[in-house]
Amino acid sequence: MPPAARLVRSVRLSSAAEYAYAAVTPAGARLVFAAGACPLDEDGATVGAGDVRAQAAQVMSNLATSLEEAGAGLGDIVRTTVYVASSDQRDLVAAWEVVRDALAPHDPPSTLLGVAALGYADQLVEVDAVAALTDG
């Protein structure tokens, strides 16, 4: 099945970004809006308290599962937003590296944000995503 989105990289913008700058979906693509994936285990407990990388890994596993249930996969993502409950840029980079590696070689447009707090006890990372599907 062909990809549902064309990822746009501009030679007029910095190549330092580790993601495409835009994604274009074809007419008729169906969009999948994933809720923010959290670092929770099957029992609802926060995984990896205090460990940004462990939480990011759990988040990406949970995101993959929710997308799979919707008929999509990580390679169908056309946009992510990565939230990290930290003002330390090293924590943001650590979370991003896990997310980037989980998506590779796919590199959809992404936004990385440091935030004051997230919803669950001990939660440091959350990722929301939009995926696109085509029937052909």
Secondary structure, DSSP 8 states (H G I E B T S, - for coil): ---S-EEE--TTS-TTSSS-SEEE--TT-EEEEEEEE-SB-TTS-BSSTT-HHHHHHHHHHHHHHHHHHTT--GGGEEEEEEEES-S-HHHHHHHHHHHHHHHTT----EEEEE-S--SSTT--EEEEEEEEE---
